[in-house]
Amino acid sequence: MADFITKRAEDYSKWYTDLVTNADLAENSAVRGCMVIKPYGYSIWEKMHDELDKMFKATGHKNAYFPIFIPKSFFAREAEHVKGFAKECAVVTHYRLKNSADGKDIVVDEDAKLEEELIVRPTSETIIWNTYKNWIHSYRDLPILINQWANVVRWEMRTRLFLRTAEFLWQEGHTAHATKEEALEEARKMLDVYADFAENVMAIPVLKGVKTPTERFAGALDTFCIEAMMQDGKALQAGTSHFLGQNFAKAFDVKFLNREGKQETVWATSWGVSTRLMGALIMTHSDDNGLVLPPKLAPLHVVIVPIFKKVEEINAIYDKVQPIIKSLESKGFTVKFDDADNQKPGWKFAQYELQGVPVRLAIGARDLSNNTIEVCRRDTLEKQTVSIDGVDDYIVNLMDEIQKNIFQKALKYREEHSYKVDTYDDFKAALDKGGFVYAPWDGTAETEARIKEETKATIRCIPLNNPLEDGVDMLTGKPSTQRVVFARAY
């Protein structure tokens, strides 16, 4: 199977596309810029969805759903917001089709023009805050902690499966609070939830930080983010949590009576992650043989491949492994016994490596007589022959080891590709190696823009709890009070 995948060292971009398509995760659709998420890929996304949903509900959030269509006038109410999304919006202008005059085609019915154009949801702040106006009257109605699982449309011209598509799946949290302090606490809390999920479920180490004013979400006062490093040294924004202040509440006149009976304006947050996490998962862990999945997100945990020549051998093997299957399933693992006779074991091994199944077991007639079984772990491809007795407990421990190992491998890569520089020449040299570059910055948008133009690198974040450090900007020589993280990014 690996023969169909370009090697990472040859062409990292093509390796990624080859892996996504050959591992049956997704493919391009008939609609330009959109993708079809195939069952195996969607099953991984479902795992992400389910884990995150538990974490959201554990922090008091509830799910709801809001319309995909948003009146155009809503966007005009928050100037920075509309400026940030205007170039990406898909617009609905008519509501009906009809046959052409010659009867050979279908055309838009010019008499079915909408009184007001509708924007296909690029994000939901406007429609949700228009709704919250009807829900919030008193301090007793606060906080509102709502999450939505949905699809959104942002009309991207240059697309790549999972990483950047015109339509993608995501969740978006939208919360309303009585005070600034509560809203800020919420924004940071959800950033911590995302970091916890990334590191402990996805096994991806992340940096927590805040975006510069240039990079923050349109309409936010602050954007907190988690940044991950891919195997080619590029950064990928893996999640964002926005402190919206009172911007959207003011735009939609959302007020409440406080405990003293005085009217106040509500404070807001929004936060989200998307199917872009699928791209992060692939590019952080996978290798030239295919996917490497953390056990906590693997749709299939264990595959058992019997090696047999006669029917009676397969029956004996099946009887022997049945207790193992039942034991593992009782512990929450998914197990497949692959006795298909239309493919040889070697083909099956390669197929399951391609799909990133964490553990593969192989057993034949000789193993039966020796009471042994071969265990292969996907993260290292190491094989070990162990006793069948107690192999289920061995696999449970192995799953934990695999989860930890792939995290540590990604963390080691990040540490080896993080650089601290003081001069612009050293900065550019570090960027060419790939990775995170910690460099002094004078805090101006002009310097940030010039560095981006000259090097294609952006400030990924200002790390949280960033220590103050007197220095000079590597480009302008102006005073700098802290180092920020630069990288080239997806």
C-alpha positions as CSV (number, residue, x, y, z in Angstrom):
1,M,0.0,0.0,0.0
2,A,2.9,2.3,0.8
3,D,3.9,2.1,-2.9
4,F,0.9,4.4,-3.7
5,I,2.1,7.1,-1.2
6,T,4.8,9.6,-2.1
7,K,7.6,9.7,0.5
8,R,7.5,12.6,2.9
9,A,11.1,13.5,2.0
10,E,10.3,13.7,-1.7
11,D,7.2,15.8,-1.6
12,Y,5.5,16.5,1.7
13,S,2.4,18.0,0.2
14,K,1.8,15.1,-2.2
15,W,2.5,12.6,0.6
16,Y,-0.3,14.2,2.5
17,T,-2.8,14.1,-0.4
18,D,-1.8,10.5,-1.3
19,L,-2.3,9.4,2.3
20,V,-5.7,11.1,2.7
21,T,-7.0,9.5,-0.5
22,N,-5.4,6.1,-0.3
23,A,-6.4,5.6,3.4
24,D,-10.0,6.3,2.3
25,L,-10.4,9.4,4.5
26,A,-11.7,11.8,2.0
27,E,-11.8,12.8,-1.7
28,N,-12.6,15.9,-3.8
29,S,-16.2,16.3,-4.7
30,A,-17.9,17.4,-7.9
31,V,-18.3,20.8,-6.3
32,R,-15.0,22.7,-6.6
33,G,-13.3,23.2,-3.3
34,C,-15.5,20.9,-1.4
35,M,-14.8,17.4,-0.2
36,V,-16.5,14.1,0.5
37,I,-15.5,12.7,3.9
38,K,-15.5,8.9,3.4
39,P,-16.8,6.5,6.1
40,Y,-13.3,5.7,7.6
41,G,-12.4,9.4,7.8
42,Y,-15.8,10.3,9.2
43,S,-15.5,7.6,11.9
44,I,-12.3,9.4,13.1
45,W,-14.1,12.8,13.1
46,E,-17.0,11.1,15.0
47,K,-14.5,10.1,17.7
48,M,-13.3,13.7,17.9
49,H,-16.9,14.9,18.0
50,D,-17.8,12.5,20.8
51,E,-14.8,13.3,23.0
52,L,-15.1,17.0,22.6
53,D,-18.9,16.9,23.2
54,K,-18.3,15.2,26.5
55,M,-15.8,17.8,27.5
56,F,-18.1,20.6,26.6
57,K,-21.0,19.2,28.5
58,A,-18.7,18.5,31.5
59,T,-18.1,22.3,31.6
60,G,-21.8,23.1,31.6
61,H,-22.4,23.7,27.9
62,K,-25.5,22.5,26.0
63,N,-26.0,21.9,22.3
64,A,-28.4,23.8,20.0
65,Y,-28.7,24.5,16.3
66,F,-29.1,27.8,14.4
67,P,-30.0,28.5,10.8
68,I,-27.4,28.1,8.0
69,F,-28.8,31.3,6.3
70,I,-28.0,34.7,7.8
71,P,-29.6,38.0,6.6
72,K,-27.0,40.1,4.9
73,S,-28.0,43.1,7.1
74,F,-26.9,41.3,10.2
75,F,-23.3,41.4,9.0
76,A,-23.4,45.1,8.5
77,R,-24.0,45.7,12.2
78,E,-20.5,44.7,13.3
79,A,-18.0,46.5,11.1
80,E,-14.8,44.5,11.8
81,H,-16.7,41.3,11.6
82,V,-18.1,42.0,8.1
83,K,-14.7,43.2,6.9
84,G,-13.1,40.0,8.1
85,F,-15.5,37.7,6.2
86,A,-16.8,39.7,3.3
87,K,-14.5,38.1,0.7
88,E,-15.4,34.6,1.8
89,C,-19.2,34.8,1.9
90,A,-21.4,32.8,-0.4
91,V,-24.7,34.7,-1.1
92,V,-28.2,33.4,-1.8
93,T,-30.1,35.8,-4.1
94,H,-33.0,33.7,-5.4
95,Y,-35.2,31.0,-4.1
96,R,-36.5,29.2,-7.2
97,L,-35.5,27.6,-10.5
98,K,-37.5,27.1,-13.7
99,N,-37.2,25.5,-17.1
100,S,-35.6,27.7,-19.8
101,A,-37.7,29.0,-22.6
102,D,-36.5,26.2,-25.0
103,G,-37.1,23.6,-22.3
104,K,-33.6,22.3,-22.6
105,D,-32.1,23.7,-19.4
106,I,-32.8,24.8,-15.8
107,V,-32.4,28.5,-15.0
108,V,-32.8,30.9,-12.1
109,D,-36.3,32.3,-11.9
110,E,-35.7,36.1,-12.1
111,D,-39.1,36.6,-10.5
112,A,-38.0,34.7,-7.4
113,K,-35.4,37.3,-6.1
114,L,-35.2,37.5,-2.3
115,E,-36.1,40.8,-0.7
116,E,-32.9,40.5,1.2
117,E,-29.9,38.4,0.3
118,L,-29.0,35.6,2.6
119,I,-25.4,34.7,3.5
120,V,-24.5,31.0,3.8
121,R,-23.1,30.7,7.3
122,P,-19.4,31.4,7.5
123,T,-19.7,31.7,11.3
124,S,-22.8,32.3,13.5
125,E,-22.1,35.2,15.8
126,T,-24.6,37.5,14.1
127,I,-27.6,35.1,13.9
128,I,-27.0,33.8,17.4
129,W,-26.7,37.3,19.0
130,N,-29.9,38.4,17.2
131,T,-31.5,35.3,18.9
132,Y,-30.0,36.0,22.3
133,K,-31.7,39.3,22.4
134,N,-35.0,37.4,22.8
135,W,-33.5,35.1,25.5
136,I,-31.8,37.6,27.8
137,H,-33.7,40.0,30.0
138,S,-32.3,39.7,33.5
139,Y,-29.1,38.6,35.2
140,R,-31.0,35.4,36.0
141,D,-30.9,34.5,32.3
142,L,-27.1,34.5,32.4
143,P,-24.7,32.8,31.6
144,I,-25.9,31.2,28.4
145,L,-23.5,28.4,27.5
146,I,-24.4,27.1,24.0
147,N,-22.4,25.0,21.5
148,Q,-23.4,24.2,17.9
149,W,-22.2,21.3,15.7
150,A,-22.6,22.5,12.2
151,N,-21.2,23.0,8.7
152,V,-19.9,26.4,7.5
153,V,-19.0,27.8,4.1
154,R,-16.0,30.1,3.4
155,W,-15.3,30.5,-0.2
156,E,-11.7,29.4,-0.4
157,M,-10.0,29.6,-3.8
158,R,-7.0,27.4,-2.9
159,T,-8.2,24.3,-1.2
160,R,-6.7,21.1,0.3
161,L,-8.5,18.2,1.8
162,F,-9.4,18.8,5.5
163,L,-7.0,21.8,5.8
164,R,-8.8,24.3,3.8
165,T,-12.1,23.6,2.0
166,A,-15.0,25.8,0.9
167,E,-17.3,23.9,3.2
168,F,-16.2,22.2,6.4
169,L,-17.6,20.7,9.6
170,W,-17.0,22.3,13.0
171,Q,-18.3,23.2,16.4
172,E,-18.8,26.7,17.5
173,G,-19.5,27.7,21.1
174,H,-21.3,31.0,21.8
175,T,-21.6,32.2,25.4
176,A,-23.2,35.2,27.1
177,H,-22.1,36.6,30.5
178,A,-22.9,39.3,33.0
179,T,-19.4,40.5,33.5
180,K,-16.1,41.0,31.6
181,E,-14.3,38.8,34.1
182,E,-16.7,35.9,33.5
183,A,-16.4,36.1,29.8
184,L,-12.6,36.2,29.9
185,E,-12.6,33.2,32.3
186,E,-14.8,31.3,29.8
187,A,-12.6,32.1,26.8
188,R,-9.5,30.8,28.7
189,K,-11.3,27.8,30.1
190,M,-12.3,26.7,26.6
191,L,-8.8,27.2,25.4
192,D,-7.7,24.8,28.1
193,V,-10.3,22.3,27.0
194,Y,-8.9,22.4,23.5
195,A,-5.4,22.1,24.7
196,D,-6.4,19.1,26.9
197,F,-8.1,17.5,24.0
198,A,-5.2,18.1,21.6
199,E,-2.6,16.7,24.0
200,N,-4.4,13.9,25.8
201,V,-6.7,12.6,23.1
202,M,-5.0,13.6,19.8
203,A,-1.5,13.2,21.3
204,I,-0.5,16.5,19.7
205,P,1.6,19.0,21.8
206,V,0.4,22.5,21.5
207,L,1.4,26.0,22.4
208,K,-1.3,28.1,24.1
209,G,-1.2,31.8,23.3
210,V,-3.0,34.9,22.2
211,K,-3.0,36.3,18.7
212,T,-1.7,39.7,17.7
213,P,-4.4,42.3,16.8
214,T,-3.6,41.7,13.1
215,E,-4.3,37.9,13.4
216,R,-7.2,37.9,15.8
217,F,-10.8,36.9,14.9
218,A,-12.8,39.6,13.1
219,G,-14.9,41.4,15.8
220,A,-13.0,40.0,18.8
221,L,-11.1,41.9,21.4
222,D,-8.7,39.0,22.0
223,T,-8.2,35.6,20.3
224,F,-6.6,32.8,22.3
225,C,-5.3,29.9,20.3
226,I,-3.5,26.6,20.4
227,E,-0.7,26.1,17.8
228,A,0.7,22.8,16.7
229,M,3.8,21.9,14.7
230,M,3.5,19.6,11.7
231,Q,6.3,17.2,10.5
232,D,7.4,19.6,7.8
233,G,8.1,22.3,10.5
234,K,5.0,24.4,9.6
235,A,2.5,25.6,12.2
236,L,-1.1,24.8,12.2
237,Q,-3.7,26.7,14.2
238,A,-5.6,23.9,15.9
239,G,-8.2,25.8,17.8
240,T,-9.3,29.3,18.8
241,S,-11.3,30.9,21.7
242,H,-12.4,34.5,21.3
243,F,-13.2,37.1,23.9
244,L,-15.7,39.2,22.0
245,G,-16.2,41.9,24.7
246,Q,-19.5,43.6,24.1
247,N,-19.2,44.2,20.4
248,F,-21.9,41.8,19.3
249,A,-24.2,42.5,22.2
250,K,-24.0,46.2,21.3
251,A,-24.6,45.5,17.6
252,F,-27.8,43.6,18.4
253,D,-28.8,45.6,21.5
254,V,-28.6,42.7,23.9
255,K,-28.9,44.1,27.5
256,F,-30.0,42.7,30.9
257,L,-31.2,44.1,34.2
258,N,-28.5,43.5,36.8
259,R,-29.1,42.7,40.5
260,E,-29.5,46.4,41.2
261,G,-32.2,46.8,38.5
262,K,-29.9,48.7,36.1
263,Q,-29.5,47.9,32.5
264,E,-26.1,46.5,31.3
265,T,-24.7,45.2,28.1
266,V,-23.9,41.5,27.9
267,W,-20.3,40.2,27.5
268,A,-19.6,37.4,25.0
269,T,-17.2,34.7,23.8
270,S,-17.1,32.3,20.9
271,W,-14.8,29.4,20.3
272,G,-14.3,26.6,17.7
273,V,-12.4,23.7,16.2
274,S,-13.1,22.1,12.8
275,T,-12.3,19.1,10.6
276,R,-8.9,20.9,10.1
277,L,-8.0,18.8,13.2
278,M,-8.1,15.8,10.8
279,G,-5.3,17.4,8.9
280,A,-3.4,18.1,12.1
281,L,-3.7,14.5,13.2
282,I,-2.4,13.2,9.9
283,M,0.5,15.6,9.6
284,T,1.7,15.3,13.2
285,H,1.9,11.5,13.5
286,S,1.7,9.6,10.2
287,D,4.6,8.1,8.2
288,D,5.5,6.8,4.8
289,N,3.5,3.6,5.4
290,G,0.3,5.5,6.1
291,L,-1.7,6.8,9.1
292,V,-0.5,6.6,12.7
293,L,-3.5,7.1,15.0
294,P,-3.6,7.6,18.7
295,P,-5.6,4.7,20.2
296,K,-8.1,7.2,21.7
297,L,-9.2,8.2,18.2
298,A,-8.7,4.9,16.3
299,P,-12.0,3.5,14.8
300,L,-10.5,0.1,15.0
301,H,-8.0,-0.7,17.8
302,V,-7.0,-4.3,17.1
303,V,-7.0,-6.4,14.0
304,I,-6.3,-10.1,14.2
305,V,-5.0,-11.7,11.0
306,P,-5.1,-15.5,11.0
307,I,-2.5,-17.3,8.8
308,F,-3.9,-20.5,7.6
309,K,-4.0,-23.0,4.7
310,K,-6.8,-25.3,5.7
311,V,-10.4,-24.6,6.9
312,E,-9.8,-26.6,10.1
313,E,-6.9,-24.3,10.9
314,I,-9.0,-21.2,10.7
315,N,-11.6,-22.7,12.9
316,A,-9.0,-23.6,15.5
317,I,-7.5,-20.1,15.4
318,Y,-10.9,-18.5,15.8
319,D,-11.7,-20.6,18.8
320,K,-8.3,-19.7,20.3
321,V,-8.7,-15.9,19.9
322,Q,-12.4,-15.6,20.8
323,P,-11.6,-15.1,24.5
324,I,-9.1,-12.4,23.6
325,I,-11.7,-10.6,21.4
326,K,-14.4,-10.8,24.1
327,S,-12.0,-9.5,26.8
328,L,-10.8,-6.6,24.7
329,E,-14.3,-5.6,23.7
330,S,-15.4,-5.7,27.3
331,K,-12.6,-3.1,28.0
332,G,-13.9,-0.8,25.3
333,F,-11.7,-1.7,22.4
334,T,-12.9,-2.5,18.9
335,V,-11.5,-5.7,17.4
336,K,-11.7,-7.2,13.9
337,F,-10.9,-10.8,13.1
338,D,-10.0,-10.7,9.4
339,D,-10.5,-14.2,8.0
340,A,-11.1,-13.1,4.4
341,D,-9.5,-15.5,2.0
342,N,-9.3,-13.2,-1.0
343,Q,-6.2,-11.4,0.2
344,K,-2.9,-12.7,1.5
345,P,-1.7,-11.8,5.0
346,G,1.0,-9.5,3.6
347,W,-1.6,-7.4,1.8
348,K,-3.7,-7.2,4.9
349,F,-0.7,-6.1,7.0
350,A,0.0,-3.3,4.6
351,Q,-3.7,-2.3,4.5
352,Y,-4.0,-2.0,8.2
353,E,-0.7,-0.1,8.5
354,L,-2.1,2.3,5.9
355,Q,-5.2,2.8,8.0
356,G,-3.3,3.3,11.2
357,V,-4.8,0.5,13.3
358,P,-2.7,0.7,16.5
359,V,-2.2,-3.0,17.1
360,R,-2.1,-6.0,14.7
361,L,-2.1,-9.6,15.9
362,A,-1.0,-12.5,13.6
363,I,-1.5,-16.1,14.5
364,G,-0.9,-19.3,12.6
365,A,-0.7,-23.1,13.1
366,R,2.7,-22.9,14.6
367,D,1.6,-20.2,17.1
368,L,-1.3,-22.5,18.1
369,S,1.0,-25.3,19.0
370,N,3.3,-22.9,20.9
371,N,0.5,-21.0,22.5
372,T,1.9,-17.7,21.2
373,I,0.8,-14.8,19.1
374,E,2.7,-12.1,17.2
375,V,1.9,-8.5,18.3
376,C,2.8,-5.6,16.0
377,R,2.4,-2.0,17.2
378,R,1.7,0.6,14.4
379,D,3.6,3.5,15.9
380,T,7.0,1.8,15.7
381,L,6.2,-1.2,13.6
382,E,8.0,-3.3,16.2
383,K,6.9,-7.0,16.4
384,Q,7.0,-9.2,19.5
385,T,5.9,-12.8,20.0
386,V,4.1,-13.2,23.3
387,S,2.1,-15.8,25.1
388,I,-1.6,-16.0,24.3
389,D,-2.3,-16.2,28.0
390,G,-2.7,-12.6,29.3
391,V,-2.2,-11.1,25.8
392,D,-5.4,-9.0,26.4
393,D,-3.8,-7.2,29.4
394,Y,-0.6,-6.8,27.5
395,I,-2.5,-5.0,24.7
396,V,-4.3,-2.7,27.2
397,N,-1.0,-1.6,28.5
398,L,0.4,-1.4,25.0
399,M,-2.4,1.0,24.0
400,D,-1.4,3.4,26.8
401,E,2.2,3.1,25.7
402,I,1.4,3.9,22.1
403,Q,-0.7,6.9,23.1
404,K,2.1,8.3,25.2
405,N,4.9,7.4,22.7
406,I,3.4,9.3,19.7
407,F,2.8,12.3,21.9
408,Q,6.4,12.2,23.1
409,K,7.7,11.7,19.5
410,A,5.8,14.8,18.4
411,L,6.9,16.8,21.4
412,K,10.6,15.8,20.8
413,Y,10.2,17.0,17.2
414,R,8.8,20.3,18.3
415,E,11.6,20.8,20.8
416,E,14.2,20.0,18.2
417,H,12.7,22.5,15.8
418,S,12.2,25.4,18.2
419,Y,14.8,28.2,18.0
420,K,15.6,31.3,20.0
421,V,17.1,34.1,17.9
422,D,18.0,37.7,18.2
423,T,19.1,38.8,14.7
424,Y,17.2,38.9,11.5
425,D,19.7,36.7,9.6
426,D,19.5,34.0,12.3
427,F,15.7,34.4,12.2
428,K,15.6,33.7,8.4
429,A,18.1,30.8,8.7
430,A,15.9,29.2,11.5
431,L,12.8,29.6,9.4
432,D,14.4,27.7,6.5
433,K,15.0,24.8,8.9
434,G,11.3,24.7,9.7
435,G,9.7,25.1,13.1
436,F,8.9,27.7,15.7
437,V,11.1,30.7,16.0
438,Y,11.1,32.7,19.3
439,A,12.1,36.2,18.4
440,P,11.8,39.7,19.9
441,W,9.1,42.0,18.4
442,D,8.5,45.7,18.8
443,G,4.8,45.2,19.0
444,T,3.9,47.1,15.8
445,A,1.6,45.9,13.0
446,E,4.0,47.5,10.5
447,T,7.0,45.3,11.6
448,E,4.7,42.2,11.7
449,A,3.5,42.9,8.1
450,R,7.0,43.5,6.8
451,I,8.3,40.2,8.2
452,K,5.4,38.4,6.7
453,E,6.0,40.0,3.3
454,E,9.7,39.2,3.3
455,T,9.7,35.7,4.9
456,K,6.1,34.4,4.6
457,A,6.2,33.9,8.3
458,T,3.5,35.1,10.7
459,I,3.3,35.6,14.4
460,R,1.6,32.4,15.5
461,C,1.0,33.6,19.0
462,I,2.2,35.5,22.0
463,P,2.6,32.6,24.5
464,L,0.4,32.9,27.6
465,N,2.4,33.8,30.7
466,N,5.1,35.1,28.3
467,P,8.0,36.4,30.5
468,L,9.0,40.0,29.9
469,E,12.4,40.3,28.4
470,D,14.0,43.6,27.6
471,G,15.5,43.5,24.1
472,V,15.4,45.0,20.6
473,D,13.3,44.0,17.6
474,M,15.5,41.9,15.2
475,L,14.3,44.0,12.2
476,T,13.8,47.5,13.4
477,G,16.1,47.8,16.4
478,K,13.2,49.3,18.4
479,P,12.7,48.2,22.0
480,S,11.0,44.9,22.6
481,T,9.6,43.6,25.8
482,Q,8.9,39.9,24.9
483,R,9.6,37.1,22.5
484,V,6.8,35.9,20.2
485,V,6.5,32.8,18.2
486,F,6.9,33.1,14.4
487,A,6.5,30.3,11.9
488,R,5.4,29.6,8.3
489,A,2.0,28.0,8.6
490,Y,-0.9,26.2,6.9
